[in-house]
Amino acid sequence: MSIKPLEAQAVCARDDLLRDFEVELLRQGYKPSTVAKKKKLFADLNDWLQVHELSAGDLSFQLVDRFLFDRRSAGYSRHKTHETLRPILDYLCRLKITPPLEAPVSPNPASAILDRYRIFLTAERSLAMVTAARYIDCLRPFLSQRVLEGGLDLRNLKSADVTAFVVARCPQLNAGVAKLTVTALRSFLGFLHLDGVTERSLVHAAPKVLRRRLAGLPKGLEPDQVRRLLAACDVDTAVGCRDLAILTLLVRFGLRRGEVARLRLDDIDWRAGTISVHGKGNCYEQVPLPPDVGYRVAEYLQHGRPTHAKERTVFVRHLAPHHALSTTRVSTIVADVARRAGLGRVHAHRLRHTAATELLRAGASLPEIGQLLRHRRTATTAIYAKVDRDNLRLIARPWPEGAL
C-alpha cells in the first residue's frame, strides 16, 4: 500500500489513513491539539515522499534521517527528531505499510560473545535485563582492548591482562562503579571458562576493590521529612495522586524502584489485602497491604490513572502514550517531589532505608525488617543495627576513669 497521492483514489486513501490515524491517537489519550500537530507532520511526510517519488513502503531509518534533515534545513524548529515521528512510524508499521525501522547497528566483534553472555545472565543466573545490561556496559572497555585485526581475541587472555585492566581502569571510577566493574568482569571470566573460550578460569586474576561492607550508615529520612515529602504531592491533580501513591509504597513497604515500576493490577488482591511483589531474581513474594497504602493506590486507580491506558502495570505515564513507568522515572519522581519539599537530593533507595529505620523506631527486630525488605541474607539487614541507638547503648562500655 502506498500513500503517494498520484490519483484521486490515492488521495482518498491518504485521507482515510489520516482519519484512522487521528482516531488511533485520540484512543491512546493524546490531546486534540497534539493530534492536529501529528496529522500535520504526517501530511508533511507524505508530501516529502511525493516530491522524491517514494512511497511509505520505501521508508527506512536512513530515509527518515533524510526527511528530518530536510526539515531542519527548511527552518523547522519543532518536530524534527525520530521521537516525534515515532507515533506515525509505529502506526504505519502496525498496518504493515512500512517495515519495522531500526537504527543501523555497526558491526562489533564483541556482539556475539556478549549476546551469549546476556542469555547466560538472564537464563542461568536469573538476573534482570537491566542488571545484565549494566554488567555488559562495564565490560565494553575491557573487550575493546581485545579487538585485533582478526577479530576478538579472548582465547589468549592471560591473568596479567585482566589485572592490568583493573589496575588501569578502576582508579578512574568511583567506588561503586569500580566494584560493579570488577564484579561484572569476574562473572564474565567465569562464563568464558564455562563456555569453553578459555582453558582455565581467570576469575581470581581480577583484584578486589577496597570497599568495606557495612562501613557506612543507612541514610533514612526523619519522620518530619517524610511528612514534608508526602505533603509536597498535590492530590487534587492526577500526577500528584500518582506520585503520592508511589511515595507511600516506597516509604511504607520499602519497595525497590523496579518493584514499583513492575507492579501490575493483577498483583493486588483487594479482598485478601495483599500485594505480590516481583523482586530480585524473578521471585514473587506476598506482603500485606495496610489500609493507608491501599487507600492511596485505590485513589490513584479511581481518579488519577489515565482511562486510555492499556498497560496492566499500576503506574503509567500521565502523558500519551500511557506506557508503564520506567525504573528511572520512579527515581526522578522521588527526586522532583523531594526538591519541591526542600529536602535536597533524595533517591528512591533512600526511602527503602527510611522504611527500615521507621520499623526500628517502632521496636521491630532485624529479622522482621529483613522479611519486609525481602533480604536473602541476614548480613544484608545487619547494617541497620548501626542506627539502633537504644540497643547500642546497652552494649556500650563505660568510659575509662581518668582518661583524657
Contacts in CASP RR format, 6 or more apart in sequence:
PFRMAT RR
TARGET T0000
AUTHOR 0000-0000-0000
METHOD contacts of the structure
MODEL  1
MSIKPLEAQAVCARDDLLRDFEVELLRQGYKPSTVAKKKKLFADLNDWLQ
VHELSAGDLSFQLVDRFLFDRRSAGYSRHKTHETLRPILDYLCRLKITPP
LEAPVSPNPASAILDRYRIFLTAERSLAMVTAARYIDCLRPFLSQRVLEG
GLDLRNLKSADVTAFVVARCPQLNAGVAKLTVTALRSFLGFLHLDGVTER
SLVHAAPKVLRRRLAGLPKGLEPDQVRRLLAACDVDTAVGCRDLAILTLL
VRFGLRRGEVARLRLDDIDWRAGTISVHGKGNCYEQVPLPPDVGYRVAEY
LQHGRPTHAKERTVFVRHLAPHHALSTTRVSTIVADVARRAGLGRVHAHR
LRHTAATELLRAGASLPEIGQLLRHRRTATTAIYAKVDRDNLRLIARPWP
EGAL
1 13 0 8 1.000
1 56 0 8 1.000
1 57 0 8 1.000
1 95 0 8 1.000
1 97 0 8 1.000
2 10 0 8 1.000
2 55 0 8 1.000
2 56 0 8 1.000
2 57 0 8 1.000
3 10 0 8 1.000
3 13 0 8 1.000
3 14 0 8 1.000
3 17 0 8 1.000
3 46 0 8 1.000
3 49 0 8 1.000
3 55 0 8 1.000
3 56 0 8 1.000
3 97 0 8 1.000
4 10 0 8 1.000
4 46 0 8 1.000
4 49 0 8 1.000
4 50 0 8 1.000
4 53 0 8 1.000
4 54 0 8 1.000
4 55 0 8 1.000
4 56 0 8 1.000
5 11 0 8 1.000
5 14 0 8 1.000
5 46 0 8 1.000
5 50 0 8 1.000
6 50 0 8 1.000
14 46 0 8 1.000
18 39 0 8 1.000
18 42 0 8 1.000
18 43 0 8 1.000
21 38 0 8 1.000
21 39 0 8 1.000
21 42 0 8 1.000
21 88 0 8 1.000
21 91 0 8 1.000
22 35 0 8 1.000
22 39 0 8 1.000
24 91 0 8 1.000
25 34 0 8 1.000
25 35 0 8 1.000
25 38 0 8 1.000
25 87 0 8 1.000
25 320 0 8 1.000
26 32 0 8 1.000
26 35 0 8 1.000
27 308 0 8 1.000
28 308 0 8 1.000
28 320 0 8 1.000
28 321 0 8 1.000
28 322 0 8 1.000
29 306 0 8 1.000
29 308 0 8 1.000
29 320 0 8 1.000
29 321 0 8 1.000
29 322 0 8 1.000
30 38 0 8 1.000
30 87 0 8 1.000
30 320 0 8 1.000
30 321 0 8 1.000
31 320 0 8 1.000
34 320 0 8 1.000
37 79 0 8 1.000
38 87 0 8 1.000
38 88 0 8 1.000
41 79 0 8 1.000
41 84 0 8 1.000
41 85 0 8 1.000
41 88 0 8 1.000
42 88 0 8 1.000
44 71 0 8 1.000
45 67 0 8 1.000
45 85 0 8 1.000
45 88 0 8 1.000
46 56 0 8 1.000
48 67 0 8 1.000
48 70 0 8 1.000
49 55 0 8 1.000
49 56 0 8 1.000
49 58 0 8 1.000
49 59 0 8 1.000
54 63 0 8 1.000
56 92 0 8 1.000
56 97 0 8 1.000
56 98 0 8 1.000
57 97 0 8 1.000
57 98 0 8 1.000
57 99 0 8 1.000
59 89 0 8 1.000
59 92 0 8 1.000
59 98 0 8 1.000
59 99 0 8 1.000
59 101 0 8 1.000
60 99 0 8 1.000
60 101 0 8 1.000
61 101 0 8 1.000
61 102 0 8 1.000
61 103 0 8 1.000
61 104 0 8 1.000
62 104 0 8 1.000
64 82 0 8 1.000
64 85 0 8 1.000
64 89 0 8 1.000
64 101 0 8 1.000
68 80 0 8 1.000
68 81 0 8 1.000
68 82 0 8 1.000
68 85 0 8 1.000
71 79 0 8 1.000
71 80 0 8 1.000
72 80 0 8 1.000
78 84 0 8 1.000
79 85 0 8 1.000
87 321 0 8 1.000
89 98 0 8 1.000
89 101 0 8 1.000
92 98 0 8 1.000
93 99 0 8 1.000
93 100 0 8 1.000
93 101 0 8 1.000
105 111 0 8 1.000
109 147 0 8 1.000
109 151 0 8 1.000
109 152 0 8 1.000
110 140 0 8 1.000
110 143 0 8 1.000
110 144 0 8 1.000
110 147 0 8 1.000
110 152 0 8 1.000
113 143 0 8 1.000
113 152 0 8 1.000
113 154 0 8 1.000
113 197 0 8 1.000
114 136 0 8 1.000
114 139 0 8 1.000
114 143 0 8 1.000
116 195 0 8 1.000
117 135 0 8 1.000
117 136 0 8 1.000
117 139 0 8 1.000
117 188 0 8 1.000
117 191 0 8 1.000
118 132 0 8 1.000
118 133 0 8 1.000
118 136 0 8 1.000
120 191 0 8 1.000
120 194 0 8 1.000
120 195 0 8 1.000
121 127 0 8 1.000
121 131 0 8 1.000
121 132 0 8 1.000
121 135 0 8 1.000
121 187 0 8 1.000
122 128 0 8 1.000
122 129 0 8 1.000
122 132 0 8 1.000
125 187 0 8 1.000
126 281 0 8 1.000
126 282 0 8 1.000
127 135 0 8 1.000
127 281 0 8 1.000
128 280 0 8 1.000
128 281 0 8 1.000
128 282 0 8 1.000
130 327 0 8 1.000
134 180 0 8 1.000
134 184 0 8 1.000
135 180 0 8 1.000
135 183 0 8 1.000
135 184 0 8 1.000
135 187 0 8 1.000
135 188 0 8 1.000
136 184 0 8 1.000
138 177 0 8 1.000
138 180 0 8 1.000
138 181 0 8 1.000
138 184 0 8 1.000
138 185 0 8 1.000
139 184 0 8 1.000
139 185 0 8 1.000
139 188 0 8 1.000
141 165 0 8 1.000
141 169 0 8 1.000
142 165 0 8 1.000
142 169 0 8 1.000
142 185 0 8 1.000
142 188 0 8 1.000
143 152 0 8 1.000
145 165 0 8 1.000
146 152 0 8 1.000
146 153 0 8 1.000
146 154 0 8 1.000
146 157 0 8 1.000
146 161 0 8 1.000
147 153 0 8 1.000
154 192 0 8 1.000
154 197 0 8 1.000
154 198 0 8 1.000
155 197 0 8 1.000
155 198 0 8 1.000
157 192 0 8 1.000
157 198 0 8 1.000
157 202 0 8 1.000
158 202 0 8 1.000
159 202 0 8 1.000
159 205 0 8 1.000
160 205 0 8 1.000
162 185 0 8 1.000
162 189 0 8 1.000
162 202 0 8 1.000
162 205 0 8 1.000
162 206 0 8 1.000
163 205 0 8 1.000
163 206 0 8 1.000
163 207 0 8 1.000
165 185 0 8 1.000
166 181 0 8 1.000
166 182 0 8 1.000
166 185 0 8 1.000
166 206 0 8 1.000
166 207 0 8 1.000
167 207 0 8 1.000
169 178 0 8 1.000
169 181 0 8 1.000
170 178 0 8 1.000
170 181 0 8 1.000
170 182 0 8 1.000
170 209 0 8 1.000
171 178 0 8 1.000
173 181 0 8 1.000
175 209 0 8 1.000
175 211 0 8 1.000
176 209 0 8 1.000
176 211 0 8 1.000
178 209 0 8 1.000
178 211 0 8 1.000
179 209 0 8 1.000
179 211 0 8 1.000
182 206 0 8 1.000
182 207 0 8 1.000
182 208 0 8 1.000
182 209 0 8 1.000
185 206 0 8 1.000
186 203 0 8 1.000
186 206 0 8 1.000
189 198 0 8 1.000
189 201 0 8 1.000
189 202 0 8 1.000
189 203 0 8 1.000
189 205 0 8 1.000
189 206 0 8 1.000
190 201 0 8 1.000
190 202 0 8 1.000
190 203 0 8 1.000
192 198 0 8 1.000
192 202 0 8 1.000
193 199 0 8 1.000
193 200 0 8 1.000
193 201 0 8 1.000
193 202 0 8 1.000
193 203 0 8 1.000
213 379 0 8 1.000
214 382 0 8 1.000
214 383 0 8 1.000
214 386 0 8 1.000
216 383 0 8 1.000
216 386 0 8 1.000
217 383 0 8 1.000
217 386 0 8 1.000
217 387 0 8 1.000
218 353 0 8 1.000
218 356 0 8 1.000
218 357 0 8 1.000
218 383 0 8 1.000
218 384 0 8 1.000
218 386 0 8 1.000
218 387 0 8 1.000
219 350 0 8 1.000
219 353 0 8 1.000
220 350 0 8 1.000
220 351 0 8 1.000
220 353 0 8 1.000
220 354 0 8 1.000
220 357 0 8 1.000
221 229 0 8 1.000
221 343 0 8 1.000
221 346 0 8 1.000
221 350 0 8 1.000
221 351 0 8 1.000
221 354 0 8 1.000
223 358 0 8 1.000
225 341 0 8 1.000
225 343 0 8 1.000
226 251 0 8 1.000
226 354 0 8 1.000
226 358 0 8 1.000
228 341 0 8 1.000
228 342 0 8 1.000
228 343 0 8 1.000
229 247 0 8 1.000
229 251 0 8 1.000
229 337 0 8 1.000
229 338 0 8 1.000
229 341 0 8 1.000
229 343 0 8 1.000
229 346 0 8 1.000
230 244 0 8 1.000
230 247 0 8 1.000
230 248 0 8 1.000
230 251 0 8 1.000
231 341 0 8 1.000
232 337 0 8 1.000
232 338 0 8 1.000
232 340 0 8 1.000
232 341 0 8 1.000
233 240 0 8 1.000
233 241 0 8 1.000
233 243 0 8 1.000
233 244 0 8 1.000
233 247 0 8 1.000
233 337 0 8 1.000
234 240 0 8 1.000
235 241 0 8 1.000
235 244 0 8 1.000
235 299 0 8 1.000
238 303 0 8 1.000
238 304 0 8 1.000
238 305 0 8 1.000
238 306 0 8 1.000
238 318 0 8 1.000
239 318 0 8 1.000
241 299 0 8 1.000
241 300 0 8 1.000
241 303 0 8 1.000
241 304 0 8 1.000
242 300 0 8 1.000
242 304 0 8 1.000
242 305 0 8 1.000
242 315 0 8 1.000
242 318 0 8 1.000
243 333 0 8 1.000
243 337 0 8 1.000
244 296 0 8 1.000
244 300 0 8 1.000
245 296 0 8 1.000
245 297 0 8 1.000
245 299 0 8 1.000
245 300 0 8 1.000
245 315 0 8 1.000
246 260 0 8 1.000
246 315 0 8 1.000
246 330 0 8 1.000
246 333 0 8 1.000
246 334 0 8 1.000
247 333 0 8 1.000
247 334 0 8 1.000
247 337 0 8 1.000
247 351 0 8 1.000
248 292 0 8 1.000
248 293 0 8 1.000
248 296 0 8 1.000
248 297 0 8 1.000
249 255 0 8 1.000
249 260 0 8 1.000
249 263 0 8 1.000
249 293 0 8 1.000
249 296 0 8 1.000
249 297 0 8 1.000
250 257 0 8 1.000
250 260 0 8 1.000
250 334 0 8 1.000
250 348 0 8 1.000
250 351 0 8 1.000
250 352 0 8 1.000
250 355 0 8 1.000
251 351 0 8 1.000
251 354 0 8 1.000
251 355 0 8 1.000
251 358 0 8 1.000
252 290 0 8 1.000
252 292 0 8 1.000
252 293 0 8 1.000
252 355 0 8 1.000
253 275 0 8 1.000
253 277 0 8 1.000
253 287 0 8 1.000
253 293 0 8 1.000
253 355 0 8 1.000
253 372 0 8 1.000
254 351 0 8 1.000
254 352 0 8 1.000
254 354 0 8 1.000
254 355 0 8 1.000
254 356 0 8 1.000
254 372 0 8 1.000
254 373 0 8 1.000
255 263 0 8 1.000
255 277 0 8 1.000
255 352 0 8 1.000
256 279 0 8 1.000
256 280 0 8 1.000
256 348 0 8 1.000
256 349 0 8 1.000
256 352 0 8 1.000
257 327 0 8 1.000
257 330 0 8 1.000
257 331 0 8 1.000
257 334 0 8 1.000
257 348 0 8 1.000
257 349 0 8 1.000
258 327 0 8 1.000
258 330 0 8 1.000
259 277 0 8 1.000
259 278 0 8 1.000
259 279 0 8 1.000
260 315 0 8 1.000
260 325 0 8 1.000
260 330 0 8 1.000
260 348 0 8 1.000
261 313 0 8 1.000
261 315 0 8 1.000
261 324 0 8 1.000
261 325 0 8 1.000
261 326 0 8 1.000
261 327 0 8 1.000
261 329 0 8 1.000
261 330 0 8 1.000
262 278 0 8 1.000
262 279 0 8 1.000
262 313 0 8 1.000
263 275 0 8 1.000
263 277 0 8 1.000
263 278 0 8 1.000
263 313 0 8 1.000
263 314 0 8 1.000
263 315 0 8 1.000
264 312 0 8 1.000
264 313 0 8 1.000
264 314 0 8 1.000
265 301 0 8 1.000
265 312 0 8 1.000
265 313 0 8 1.000
265 314 0 8 1.000
266 312 0 8 1.000
267 275 0 8 1.000
267 276 0 8 1.000
267 277 0 8 1.000
267 278 0 8 1.000
267 314 0 8 1.000
268 274 0 8 1.000
268 275 0 8 1.000
268 276 0 8 1.000
268 289 0 8 1.000
268 297 0 8 1.000
268 314 0 8 1.000
269 275 0 8 1.000
269 276 0 8 1.000
269 289 0 8 1.000
270 289 0 8 1.000
270 298 0 8 1.000
273 288 0 8 1.000
273 289 0 8 1.000
274 286 0 8 1.000
274 287 0 8 1.000
274 288 0 8 1.000
274 289 0 8 1.000
275 286 0 8 1.000
275 287 0 8 1.000
275 288 0 8 1.000
275 289 0 8 1.000
276 284 0 8 1.000
276 285 0 8 1.000
276 286 0 8 1.000
277 284 0 8 1.000
277 285 0 8 1.000
277 286 0 8 1.000
277 287 0 8 1.000
277 374 0 8 1.000
278 284 0 8 1.000
279 285 0 8 1.000
279 374 0 8 1.000
280 374 0 8 1.000
283 374 0 8 1.000
285 374 0 8 1.000
287 372 0 8 1.000
297 314 0 8 1.000
300 314 0 8 1.000
300 315 0 8 1.000
301 314 0 8 1.000
305 314 0 8 1.000
305 316 0 8 1.000
306 316 0 8 1.000
306 318 0 8 1.000
306 320 0 8 1.000
306 322 0 8 1.000
308 320 0 8 1.000
308 322 0 8 1.000
309 316 0 8 1.000
309 322 0 8 1.000
310 322 0 8 1.000
311 322 0 8 1.000
311 323 0 8 1.000
311 324 0 8 1.000
313 324 0 8 1.000
313 325 0 8 1.000
315 324 0 8 1.000
315 325 0 8 1.000
315 330 0 8 1.000
316 322 0 8 1.000
316 323 0 8 1.000
316 324 0 8 1.000
316 325 0 8 1.000
317 323 0 8 1.000
317 324 0 8 1.000
317 325 0 8 1.000
317 329 0 8 1.000
325 333 0 8 1.000
330 348 0 8 1.000
331 347 0 8 1.000
331 348 0 8 1.000
334 346 0 8 1.000
334 347 0 8 1.000
334 348 0 8 1.000
334 351 0 8 1.000
335 345 0 8 1.000
335 346 0 8 1.000
335 347 0 8 1.000
338 344 0 8 1.000
338 345 0 8 1.000
338 346 0 8 1.000
339 345 0 8 1.000
352 373 0 8 1.000
355 372 0 8 1.000
355 373 0 8 1.000
356 369 0 8 1.000
356 372 0 8 1.000
356 373 0 8 1.000
356 381 0 8 1.000
356 384 0 8 1.000
357 384 0 8 1.000
357 387 0 8 1.000
359 368 0 8 1.000
359 369 0 8 1.000
359 372 0 8 1.000
360 369 0 8 1.000
360 384 0 8 1.000
360 387 0 8 1.000
360 388 0 8 1.000
366 378 0 8 1.000
366 381 0 8 1.000
366 382 0 8 1.000
366 384 0 8 1.000
366 385 0 8 1.000
367 378 0 8 1.000
367 381 0 8 1.000
369 381 0 8 1.000
369 384 0 8 1.000
370 378 0 8 1.000
370 380 0 8 1.000
370 381 0 8 1.000
373 381 0 8 1.000
375 381 0 8 1.000
385 391 0 8 1.000
385 392 0 8 1.000
386 392 0 8 1.000
END
